[in-house]
């Protein structure tokens, strides 16, 4: 007869601790080697976070059972916090595993414990790691000697904005996929509406699609529904709607349109909740007098994108950040909102702009031995702020601004990906300076960059000529009178 599988709850309620032999072997391995380092956190503990249970390790002298397992339900988390307090633990280290750490961190912080949320990358490749030892004693050992770096976490109010904004971005992506499915269904029936109008999710496109779903089949009647601002003529729209009607594809199109309408309603609800959370954020004082938006800035603000929230998001960002990040070319309102929702307006956790760019993974990772670079490889990153800054950098290719000229110069010197990363790095530095110094960004123009670049090239040529014992002479001085 097969043995019944015992759940984590039943196992822990029945005293699911390590056996005496397992505890003795674990203690022997932990005390086998003394690294000879200074103790930074004497009252430290380590937690191996799991989906159904968590393993916790404290110093051997604090309890007869220094490694224990606790369930992931709230009652056991509270019991874990009480046990840690009884063992006189002040600080706890754990890895950011999925979303399983969130509830645990909230319980431990409410109990007055200092939590170090560390990246798993910083705990794996250190010397002395035993692969057959549980993770929690290893984390405790590293944290005791101060070898772990705490991860950046925004304030609680910013986390609420971040949750809603991330959910809204997922809904926008789902709505975009619904539009692609509409295009596929129309093309399957040879309705070339996408060739006549640029956006089928606009007023004209949705009006025609809804009329088709209601039973209208006459292309000329459908063409009369076009908006007067559409550049395509009525005949062009009518000819693009001459296709063959298939009941199965029409059913698919009906389902997709209903899904798109649902996502749009959900996005509107997200906008309402986001407006409430944004209004609860405190004002940030300006360090310098606002000169007011320029004509170019006014056009940029008034040009509202389709995926932008319906309320005055630009005004809320300016109020909560104390500066207007949209003055930076390439950064629009949506990009500034990503920065606020992921980081907040206070970047004091990053001592320098270099530390900020390094956290964003926008700096080169170089292995240097003896002063020589032996390898340089970009590290993969899914940082949302870094991705937003990369998209902002790519939008500068046709910008008649200082940043646009700088980006085009970079594209001429290196490949596209490296140029985008370099400009994204520079945008991150500008964002850091604006949020820490409080000064507004002023564009110096493409002509200023080109003039400075020409001056640098002349200085380089003069230095090379001097090294060869030559002298540069302007062309104008060589002309005869």
N, C-alpha and C positions, 0 to 999 in steps of 0.2 A: 504494500500500500504506500502510495507516494506521501511524502511528508508535507504537511500543510505549510505554506509560506507565511512566515510571521511578519507583520507590518512593523515599521519603525516605531510606531506608537506603542504597540504591545511589547516589543523587545526592550525598549527603554523603561517602560513601566515595570517590567519584571527584573530590572537591575542589569541593564546591558552595559557592563563595565568590562575593561580588559581583564584577562585572567592574571593570576599571580605570576606565572611564568612570562607572559607577554610584558607585564609591567617591569619585571626584573631585567629582561633583555633590553627593553627600550631605555631604561635608566642607565644601563651599562654603556650603551652606545652614545647616549647624550653626554656622559661624563668621561668618555674615553679620551677626548682631546680637548686641551685648554688652548684657545687661540691666543691667549696673552694680550687681549685688548682691554681697553678701559671700559668699565661698565657705565653706560650712559643712562639707561633706564633700569634701575634695579627692581622696580615693581612692575615688571612687564609680563604679559601673557600673549599667547598666540592662538589663533582660531583658524581651523580649516573649515571653510564654509562649504556646505553642501545643499542639495535641494530638499532633502528630507530630514537631515540631522547635521549637527556641527560638532567637530572634535575640538576640545579646548585643552591647552597645556599651560600650567603654571609652574613656577620653580618647585623643585622636589621638596624643599623644606617647608613649604606652605601648606601641604595637605598630604595625607597618607595615600591618596590616589591623585597624583598630579596631572594625569591625562584622563579626561572624562568626556562622554558623549552626551549631547543634549539634543532634544528634538527641535524641529523648526517651528512648532506652534508657539503661540504667544506665552502660554503659561510656563513652558520650559525655558523660553528666552528670559523671562523674568527670574526664574530659578537660577539660570546661568549667571545673570547679573548679580544676584544675591550671593552666589558662591564666590564669584570673583571679588566682591567687596569683603566677604569674610576672609578671603586669602590675602587681603590688603593689597590688591592689585590696583594700580592707578592708570595704567595705559595698556591698550590692547592693539595688536597688529593682526590684520586679516587682508586677504586678497579680494579684489573687486571681481568676484565670480558672478557673471550674469546679473540678475536682479535679486538674487537670494540674499545679498548682504544688506539690502536697504532696510528691511524691518529689523534686522539684528542691530544695525548701527543706531537706529532710532531708540530702541530699548536700552542699549548700553549708554548712550549719551544722556538719556533721561535719568539714568542711575548715577550720573556724575563721572563716568569713566571717559578718559581721553582715547579716542579711536584713531588709529593710523590705518587708513585705507591705501594699500600699496598695490602697485602694478606687478603682475606675475613675472614680467620680464626682469624685474630687479631682484628676484629671489631665486632664480634658477641657475645662473651661471657663476655662482660664487664658489670658491674652493672650500672643500670640507663637506659638501652636500652628500648625504647618504640617501641613495634612491630607495632603500627599503625601510626608511624611517618615516613615520607619519609627518604630514606637513605642519601641523600645529607646533610641535616642539622645535622644528627648524625655524619657523617664523618667530617664535619666542626668543630663540637664541640670537637671531639676527637683530631683532628689535632691542634686545638687552644691550648689545654692543653698539647700537646706533647706526646700523648698516642699512636701514630702510628709510625711504623718503616718502613722506605723506603726500597723497594725491590732492590736487586742487578740487575743491567743492564750492560751488557758489552758495550764497545765503539761501535761507528757506524761501523767502519771497520770490527770488529769482527762479528757484526750482519749480514753483507753481507755474510761472510764465513759461518755463522751458517745457514742462509736460504738455501744456496746451498747444504750444507752438510746434513741437515735434509731431503731435497728433494731427494738427492742421496740415503740416507738410505731407504726411502720409495720405490724408484725404485728397489733397491737391494732386498727388501722384496717381491715386486711384481714379480721380476725375479725368486726368490726362489719358490714362489707359482706356477709359470709356470712349473718349473722343477718337482714339485710334481704332477702336472696334467699330465705331460708326463709319469711319472712312472705309474700313475693310468691307463692311456690309454694303455700302453704296457702290463701291467698285465691283463687288461680286455681281451686282445687278446691272453693271455697266452704266451707272449714273455718275458721270464725271463732274459732279458738283464741286469737288475740291480743285478742279482746274479752272473753274470760273470765279470762285471766291477764295480768299486766302484762309479764312477761318470758318469752318462749318459750325463751330460752337458759338458764333456770334448771333446777332439778331436775325439776319437773313437766313443763315444756315439752319438754325433751330426752327424757325418759322416754317420753312419749306419741309423739313424732316417731319415735324409734327403734323403738317397737312397731309403728307404721304401716309403716315400712320393712321390718319382718320379716313383714308380711302380715296383721296384725290390722286388721279393718275394723269391728267392732262398737263403736259409740260408747259404750255403757254399760260395756263391758269396758275401753275406753281411759280412761273417766272414773274408774274405780276406781284408776287409777295415780296420781291426783293426790296431792300432798303434803297432810298434814293442816293445814298452815299456810295453804293457799290459802283466800282468803275466798269465792270462788265455790263454790256448792253442786255436788254431783255431777251433779244434773240439768242445771244451767246448762252445765257442761263437756260433758256428753253431747250436749245440743242443739247446741252450737257445733261438734261433730265430725260432724254429719250433712251430708255433701257428696257430690259425685260424683267417683269415682276415675278418674284419667287416667294411663295408663302413661307417657306422655312426661313429664308433670309429676312423677310419682313418681321417674322416672330422674333428672330434674334435682335433685329434693330429696335423693336419695341422694348425688349428686356434691357438693352444697353442704355436706351434713353431714360428709362425709369431709374436705372442705377445711377446715371449721371445726375438726374434731378435729386436723388437721395443724397449723393455726395455734396451737391451744392447746398442743400439745406443743412447738412451737418457742418459744412464750412461756415455758414452764417451763424450757427449756434456757437461754434468755436470762437468766432470774432466777438460775439457778445460776451463770452466768458473771459476772453483775452483782454477785452477793454476793461472789465472789472478788476482783473489782476494788475493790469498796467496802472490803473488809477490808484491802486493801493501802494505803489512804489513811492518812496520819498523823493522829494525834489533834490536836485544837486545844484549847488551854487556855482555860478560861472566865475572863473578866475580872471577873465578878461571881458572887456566890453564887446558885445556882439555888433559888428559893423552892419549887420543886415544882409539878406541874400542879394546876390547880384542878379542881373537879368538872366544869365545862363542858369543860375541856381533856381530862379523862379520857374523857368520852363521845366527844369528837371523835377521839381516838386509837383508841379501841376500835371505832369505826364504820369498819371496813375496807371500802373500795370493791372492786368486782368486778375492776377492772383494776389493782389495786395488787399489787406483788410479794408472793410468799408468805413471805419472810423478814422479820425485824424491820427494815424500812427506816427507820422513824422513829428507832429507836435509833442506827442507823448515821449518819443525817443529823445527829443531835444531837451525836454524837461527832466527826465530821469538821468540822462548822461551828462548834462551840463554843457555839452558841445554838440555840434551838428556834424556827424560823421559823413553825411551825404555830400558835404562840400568836397570830399576827396573823390576825384574822378574814378569811375568804375564802381564805387560803393553806392548802391541805391537804398531805398527804405527797407526792402526785404533783407538785404545783406546786413544792414545795421541792426535789424531786429534779431537776426541769427546771433550776432555778436553779443547783444544784450541778454538774450535768453540763455546762452551757453556760459557766459562769463560774468554778466552783471556790469556795473559801471565802475567798480573798484578793482583795480589790477595791482593792488599793493602786495598781493601774494607772490608776484613776480618781481624780484629786486631790480632787474634791468630789462631792457627791450630784447637783449640777447636771450635771456632766460625765457621770455615770453615767446619768442620765435622758435626756440628749441622745444618748448612744450607743444607748440603747434606742428612740430616735425617739418619745419620749413627751412632748416639749416642742413648743410651737408654733413654726413657722418663719415669721418675720416679716421682711418687707422694709421697712426704715425709711429714709426720706430726710428730712433736715432735722428730725429728731425726730418725724416723722409716719409712722404705719404705713400704707403704700400697698397692701399685700397680705398676706394670711395664709392659707397653704395647707398642709394636712398632707401630709407626705411619705410615700409608700408604703413599707412596711417588712415584712419577713418574719422579723423577729427572734423567735425561739422564746420567749425570756424575756418579751418585751413581750406576745406573744399570751397566754402563760400568766397574766400579771398582769391583762390585760383580762378574761379569763374569771373570774379571782378577783374582780375588781371587780363584774362582773355578778351574781355569787352573793350580793352584799351587800344586794340589794333588800329582803329580808325579815329581815335580821339585826338583832336587838335589841342592838346594840353601838354604840360610838362611830363606827366606820367605817360601819356601816349607816345611822346617822342622818346622817352627813356625805354619804353617797352619795345618800340621798333628798333632802337639801337641794340637792345639785347638780342632780338630775333636775328639781327644781322651777324652777331658774334657767336651764337650757340644755337642748338636745336630748340624746337618749340617747347618741349616739356621743361627743359632747364630754364628757358627764358620766363615761362609762366611761373615757375617756382621762385625764381629770383625776384620778379615783380611782386608776387604774393608776399614774399619775405619783406620787401620794402613797404608794402601796404600795412603789414602787421606792425612794423616799426612806427608808421604814421599813426595808426590807431592807438598804440601804446602811448605815444607822445601826447596826443590830444586828450586821452582820458586821464593821464597823470599830470600833465601841465595845465590843462584847461584852456589852451589857446586854440583859436579857430584856424583852420587850414586855408591858405591862400594860394591859389594856382599861379605859378610864375609864367606859364605859357610855353608852347613848344619852341618859340623863337629864342627864349632865354636858354633853354637846354641846348639848342643847336649852337648858339653863340659860345656858351661855356665849353661845349664839346670841341669847337674849333680852336678855342684858346688852349685847351689841354693838348690837342694834337700839335699845335705850333710849339708849345713848350717842350713836348717830347722830341720833335724834330730838331729844335735848337740844342737840346742836350746831346742828342746823337751826333750832330754836326760838331759840337765842341769836343766830344770825345775823339773825333777823327781829325781835329785841328782845322776845321772849316767853319764858315760863318754863313748864316742864311741872310740873303739880301732880298727885300721886297721887290716885286716886279715893277712897281711904280717908280722906284728910284733908278731902275735901269733904263727907263725910257729917255730918249733924247729930248732936249727942250725945243 
